[in-house]
């Protein structure tokens, strides 16, 4: 029996669906904030903000977590921090009733990664004076276990000033008892997927040679294309409709427009590599085994010694 698969009359992912997921954090339903206003402080005053162009963004904090990153601000340039090295951040967005705090992020001079600048522990403050050097910025707008980050920095020769072993002890003795499950950063959780096709077969030997030369062996998974691209995309489509997929709100990324247009035109568009890559990533995430808490050790009991019965079927038989 042959089944004819035809293109659907309705786009699998509509423009409204894509835009709904670009700026909405599905975990707490609090929309990502807009951009703050930034300018050099007036009157001019010497400060610590490094020379160069900086951008700012805000996130909302609720009882359920932190929202997606908000819209980045316009760039503000510090020419000579010894003359004017402070920045006024104003019009800081206010959230809804569920917002308990807001986090302010900033790039280093000329950078594109947003690092934590300050936490505003309320939902009323709308201004902030930035007098922090690049070296004083905190973690990025994401969640990375601190002990893992410090270990990676040490491996790269970056001096963080942190005691790695004390951080590991604190994580195990203080943080672990509060967690529902173990956060694992290992070869299984960081996996490279390769579709089993002509391109992978052409580079496979060279890839393995480079791994041996550099003594780096990342976890890899060869993906067997046993279904067509339309069928593979169904898992991605369903999760987007449920609000379980979101994109970074920074729409200036060079891949954003290409990816969005492919998703809107799929499967009738000329190109579909972005959609297929996202579909494969979804399949890999679905197939990954979730972390599990180790089973608690049960202390031995006297009942364990009663492991047999007599021929009469009674434990009281002589």
C-alpha positions as MATLAB code, in Angstrom:
seq = 'XXXXXXXXXXXXXXXXXXXXXXXXXXXXXXXXXXXXXXXXXXXXXXXXXXXXXXXXXXXXXXXXXXXXXXXXXXXXXXXXXXXXXXXXXXXXXXXXXXXXXXXXXXXXXXXXXXXXXXXXXXXXXXXXXXXXXXXXXXXXXXXXXXXXXXXXXXXXXXXXXXXXXXXXXXXXXXXXXXXXXXXXXXXXXXXXXXXXXXXXXXXXXXXXXXXXXXXXXXXXXXXXXXXXXXXXXXXXXXXXXXXXXXXXXXXXXXXXXXXXXXXXXXXXXXXXXXXXXXXXXXXXXXXXXXXXXXXXXXXXXXXXXXXXXXXXXXXXXX';
ca = [
       0.000    0.000    0.000;
       1.394    3.409   -0.966;
       0.523    6.522    1.031;
       0.788    9.831   -0.740;
       2.044   12.642    1.513;
       0.962   16.084    0.369;
       1.941   19.488    1.705;
      -0.496   20.806    4.340;
      -2.769   23.679    3.371;
      -1.891   25.449    6.620;
       1.700   26.273    7.516;
       3.018   23.975   10.302;
       4.385   27.058   12.084;
       2.629   30.350   11.516;
       4.104   33.805   11.943;
       1.907   34.400   14.992;
       3.201   31.234   16.660;
       6.838   32.105   16.009;
       6.470   35.660   17.299;
       4.587   34.428   20.365;
       7.537   32.256   21.341;
      10.249   34.787   20.607;
       9.402   37.077   23.502;
       7.571   34.899   26.019;
       9.018   32.753   28.770;
       6.696   29.760   28.941;
       7.715   28.885   32.531;
       6.169   31.948   34.133;
       4.131   33.648   31.382;
       5.829   36.985   32.075;
       6.721   38.785   28.859;
      10.360   39.747   28.426;
      10.998   43.442   29.236;
      11.718   46.201   26.758;
      14.947   48.129   26.427;
      16.155   50.588   29.087;
      17.486   54.043   28.223;
      21.225   54.625   28.699;
      23.430   57.727   28.592;
      26.652   59.056   30.077;
      26.070   60.658   33.450;
      25.407   64.406   33.564;
      27.337   66.324   34.777;
      30.389   64.376   33.653;
      32.255   62.481   36.347;
      35.191   60.080   36.377;
      34.205   56.463   36.858;
      35.083   52.799   36.372;
      33.109   51.822   33.266;
      35.751   50.794   30.733;
      36.346   52.762   27.565;
      34.332   51.476   24.625;
      30.736   50.769   23.579;
      28.378   49.052   26.040;
      24.796   47.781   25.785;
      22.318   46.890   28.529;
      19.294   44.644   28.929;
      16.874   43.649   31.700;
      15.183   40.421   32.826;
      12.246   39.954   35.181;
      12.449   37.624   38.184;
       9.364   35.810   39.494;
       8.764   32.969   41.910;
       9.081   30.588   38.935;
      12.422   31.881   37.721;
      13.916   34.433   35.355;
      12.328   35.516   32.083;
      13.991   35.552   28.704;
      16.456   38.381   28.114;
      14.774   41.657   27.240;
      15.399   43.946   24.288;
      18.983   45.293   24.281;
      19.470   49.014   24.724;
      21.180   51.345   22.309;
      24.952   51.478   22.676;
      26.555   54.037   24.962;
      30.249   54.806   24.400;
      32.721   55.754   27.108;
      35.547   57.683   25.458;
      37.685   58.485   28.498;
      36.562   57.059   31.827;
      38.895   59.402   33.687;
      36.692   62.242   32.435;
      33.261   60.628   32.190;
      33.190   56.990   33.264;
      29.679   56.497   34.670;
      26.478   55.539   32.862;
      22.909   56.406   33.853;
      20.401   53.642   33.135;
      16.849   54.999   33.164;
      13.357   53.894   32.109;
      14.113   50.436   33.506;
      11.002   48.390   32.629;
       8.512   47.414   35.359;
       6.901   43.990   35.337;
       3.527   42.605   36.289;
       2.279   41.589   39.693;
       4.293   38.364   39.697;
       7.637   40.169   39.318;
       9.610   40.338   42.567;
      12.942   41.632   41.228;
      14.761   42.588   38.050;
      18.273   41.824   36.838;
      20.351   44.286   34.851;
      22.936   42.950   32.393;
      25.705   44.727   30.461;
      28.285   43.888   27.831;
      31.981   44.496   28.260;
      33.487   47.203   26.047;
      32.849   46.200   22.448;
      31.448   42.820   23.489;
      28.210   41.005   22.645;
      27.727   38.765   25.707;
      25.548   40.207   28.473;
      26.924   39.766   32.004;
      25.158   40.454   35.282;
      25.581   44.046   36.412;
      23.125   44.391   39.295;
      19.964   42.933   40.827;
      17.152   45.358   41.662;
      15.292   43.644   44.491;
      11.976   45.372   43.749;
       9.552   46.198   40.951;
       9.563   49.968   41.390;
      13.081   51.341   40.793;
      13.472   52.811   37.309;
      16.995   54.309   37.425;
      20.479   52.961   38.137;
      23.957   54.504   37.996;
      26.542   52.140   36.559;
      30.066   52.576   37.925;
      31.307   49.005   37.502;
      34.393   47.995   35.523;
      34.193   45.121   33.042;
      36.173   42.919   35.432;
      33.483   43.403   38.091;
      30.623   42.006   36.005;
      29.055   38.721   37.061;
      27.678   35.677   35.297;
      25.956   35.762   31.939;
      22.221   35.745   31.370;
      21.931   32.009   31.847;
      22.550   29.199   34.331;
      26.014   27.644   34.540;
      27.101   25.674   37.632;
      29.809   27.836   39.193;
      32.150   24.969   40.036;
      32.003   23.749   36.422;
      32.693   27.246   35.094;
      35.711   27.701   37.398;
      37.063   24.274   36.437;
      36.838   25.133   32.731;
      38.559   28.485   33.329;
      41.419   26.796   35.185;
      41.808   24.297   32.348;
      42.060   27.249   29.923;
      44.639   28.995   32.116;
      42.274   31.730   33.314;
      42.837   32.757   36.931;
      39.417   33.308   38.574;
      40.700   33.759   42.132;
      38.259   31.042   43.291;
      39.147   27.878   45.198;
      37.729   25.123   42.976;
      37.776   22.420   45.652;
      35.990   24.607   48.196;
      33.326   25.371   45.578;
      32.920   21.642   44.903;
      32.572   20.933   48.630;
      29.979   23.679   49.010;
      28.011   22.396   46.022;
      27.948   18.856   47.375;
      27.295   19.664   51.033;
      25.003   22.710   50.781;
      23.429   22.892   47.321;
      22.894   19.228   46.481;
      20.472   18.541   49.401;
      18.222   21.345   48.075;
      18.040   19.984   44.522;
      15.311   17.746   43.133;
      17.798   16.063   40.796;
      21.478   16.206   39.963;
      22.601   18.680   37.294;
      24.951   16.731   35.084;
      27.513   18.319   32.772;
      29.177   15.351   31.103;
      29.745   13.741   27.722;
      26.119   12.601   27.603;
      24.640   16.046   28.220;
      26.961   17.752   25.676;
      26.557   15.820   22.433;
      27.317   16.643   18.794;
      24.809   15.209   16.317;
      25.778   14.255   12.751;
      23.218   13.222   10.164;
      24.352   10.000    8.536;
      24.898   11.159    4.974;
      27.540   12.015    2.401;
      28.860   15.090    4.239;
      29.420   13.251    7.526;
      31.023   10.278    5.816;
      33.381   12.653    3.994;
      34.605   14.334    7.194;
      34.347   11.387    9.614;
      37.942   10.210    9.204;
      39.347   13.748    9.483;
      37.179   14.466   12.532;
      38.432   11.392   14.381;
      42.020   12.220   13.406;
      41.672   15.724   14.906;
      40.198   14.234   18.096;
      43.254   12.029   18.527;
      45.680   14.859   17.750;
      44.064   17.281   20.231;
      43.151   14.587   22.776;
      39.573   15.890   22.798;
      36.799   13.349   22.499;
      33.376   15.022   22.580;
      30.336   12.797   22.686;
      28.924   12.285   19.192;
      25.732   10.740   17.905;
      25.164    9.577   14.343;
      21.571   10.373   13.377;
      19.903    7.900   11.036;
      17.381    9.604    8.691;
      14.746    6.845    8.687;
      11.886    9.333    8.128;
      11.432   12.331    5.868;
      12.019   15.918    7.009;
       8.319   16.676    7.349;
       7.815   13.768    9.751;
      10.911   14.713   11.768;
       9.629   18.271   12.177;
       6.375   17.168   13.842;
       7.989   16.830   17.283;
       9.395   20.362   17.005;
       6.066   21.744   15.775;
       4.121   20.192   18.659;
       6.481   21.554   21.293;
       6.381   25.035   19.797;
       2.587   24.976   19.879;
       2.782   24.032   23.580;
       5.092   26.970   24.324;
       8.048   24.712   25.129;
      10.438   26.215   22.544;
      11.696   29.786   22.567;
      14.331   31.800   20.758;
      16.702   34.382   22.135;
      14.950   37.731   22.075;
      17.967   39.391   20.421;
      16.613   39.421   16.870;
      19.834   40.975   15.536;
      21.508   37.553   15.359;
      22.663   36.929   11.791;
      20.838   33.573   11.582;
      17.504   34.816   12.930;
      15.821   36.062    9.736;
      16.984   33.075    7.690;
      15.741   30.597   10.282;
      12.380   32.348   10.741;
      11.681   32.522    7.011;
      12.551   28.851    6.563;
      10.174   27.878    9.359;
       7.357   29.944    7.890;
       7.810   28.509    4.390;
       8.440   24.905    5.385;
       7.832   22.450    3.742;
       7.157   24.402    0.539;
      10.272   26.615    0.734;
      13.424   26.240   -1.331;
      15.651   25.665    1.747;
      14.987   23.666    4.905;
      18.380   23.082    6.559;
      17.573   25.246    9.599;
      14.274   23.458   10.182;
      15.906   20.061    9.802;
      18.710   20.971   12.233;
      16.180   22.109   14.840;
      14.171   18.929   14.246;
      17.226   16.756   14.832;
      18.110   18.719   17.979;
      14.568   18.131   19.246;
      14.874   14.405   18.555;
      18.171   14.283   20.450;
      16.675   16.130   23.424;
      13.669   13.801   23.518;
      15.894   10.739   23.425;
      18.256   11.947   26.170;
      17.875   10.188   29.493;
      16.903   12.627   32.257;
      19.122   12.751   35.362;
      17.987   10.684   38.302;
      18.624   10.999   41.997;
      20.554    8.100   43.443;
      18.409    5.621   45.318;
      18.700    6.006   49.081;
      20.516    3.183   50.812;
      18.159    1.137   52.983;
      19.571    0.048   56.319;
      19.509   -3.710   56.970;
      16.652   -5.000   59.099;
      16.036   -8.148   61.109;
      13.187   -8.866   58.701;
      15.764   -9.430   55.945;
      16.959  -12.549   57.749;
      13.542  -14.183   57.478;
      14.130  -15.279   53.917;
      12.614  -18.756   53.870;
       9.714  -20.773   55.153;
       9.527  -24.290   56.500;
       7.849  -27.090   54.609;
       4.596  -26.405   56.466;
       4.638  -22.821   55.290;
       4.959  -21.319   58.805;
       7.769  -19.226   60.246;
       6.981  -20.706   63.696;
       7.807  -24.312   62.792;
      10.568  -25.925   64.839;
];
